[in-house]
């Protein structure tokens, strides 16, 4: 997953169009994009990689980095131990 920020809707559209063009030029097929219209979040599905292009305020609101962060194993073990039945 790639997350990037643009400065305006026009900037997002430009970044998205350039990325799609380069992915297709590299031989990738089946690239899908959502939000290319008047949107503050553009999602590009490039198969194995998903690209999220946000306006700064939208990126801050959704905070998807926090949603997808990897929890350290030590913390997972501590949580598992705390909820184990006796």
C-alpha positions as CSV (number, residue, x, y, z in Angstrom):
1,X,0.0,0.0,0.0
2,X,1.2,3.5,-0.9
3,X,-0.2,6.6,0.7
4,X,0.5,10.1,-0.7
5,X,-0.8,13.6,-0.2
6,X,-1.7,16.2,-2.9
7,X,-2.2,19.9,-2.4
8,X,-5.5,20.1,-4.3
9,X,-8.1,18.1,-6.2
10,X,-6.4,19.1,-9.5
11,X,-3.0,18.0,-8.1
12,X,-4.5,14.6,-7.1
13,X,-6.0,14.1,-10.5
14,X,-2.7,14.9,-12.2
15,X,-0.7,12.5,-9.9
16,X,-3.3,9.8,-10.6
17,X,-3.3,10.2,-14.3
18,X,0.5,10.2,-14.5
19,X,0.8,7.2,-12.3
20,X,-1.8,5.3,-14.3
21,X,0.0,6.2,-17.5
22,X,3.3,5.0,-16.2
23,X,1.8,1.7,-14.8
24,X,0.3,1.0,-18.2
25,X,3.5,1.9,-20.0
26,X,5.3,-0.6,-17.7
27,X,2.9,-3.3,-19.0
28,X,0.4,-3.6,-16.1
29,X,-3.1,-4.4,-17.2
30,X,-6.4,-4.1,-15.4
31,X,-5.6,-0.9,-13.4
32,X,-8.7,0.5,-11.7
33,X,-9.2,3.9,-10.3
34,X,-11.9,5.4,-8.0
35,X,-12.4,9.0,-7.1
36,X,-10.9,10.6,-10.2
37,X,-13.8,13.1,-10.5
38,X,-14.2,15.8,-7.9
39,X,-12.8,14.0,-5.0
40,X,-10.3,14.5,-2.1
41,X,-9.3,10.8,-2.2
42,X,-8.2,8.8,-5.3
43,X,-7.7,5.1,-5.0
44,X,-5.7,3.2,-7.7
45,X,-5.7,-0.6,-7.7
46,X,-2.6,-1.7,-9.5
47,X,-3.0,-5.4,-8.6
48,X,-0.4,-6.2,-5.9
49,X,-0.2,-2.5,-4.9
50,X,-3.0,-0.2,-3.8
51,X,-2.3,3.6,-4.0
52,X,-4.2,6.1,-2.0
53,X,-3.9,9.7,-3.0
54,X,-5.4,12.2,-0.5
55,X,-5.8,15.9,0.2
56,X,-4.1,16.7,3.5
57,X,-7.4,17.2,5.4
58,X,-8.9,14.0,4.1
59,X,-5.8,12.0,4.9
60,X,-5.8,13.3,8.4
61,X,-9.5,12.5,8.8
62,X,-9.4,8.9,7.7
63,X,-5.9,8.2,9.1
64,X,-5.6,4.9,7.3
65,X,-1.9,4.5,8.3
66,X,-3.1,4.0,11.8
67,X,-5.8,1.5,10.7
68,X,-3.2,-0.6,8.8
69,X,-0.2,-0.3,11.2
70,X,1.5,-3.4,12.2
71,X,1.3,-4.2,15.9
72,X,4.6,-5.3,17.5
73,X,4.6,-9.0,18.5
74,X,5.3,-8.2,22.1
75,X,2.1,-6.1,22.3
76,X,0.1,-8.8,20.7
77,X,1.4,-11.4,23.2
78,X,0.6,-9.0,26.1
79,X,-3.0,-8.5,24.8
80,X,-3.5,-12.2,24.2
81,X,-2.2,-13.0,27.7
82,X,-4.5,-10.4,29.3
83,X,-7.6,-11.8,27.6
84,X,-6.9,-15.6,28.0
85,X,-9.5,-17.4,30.1
86,X,-8.3,-18.8,33.4
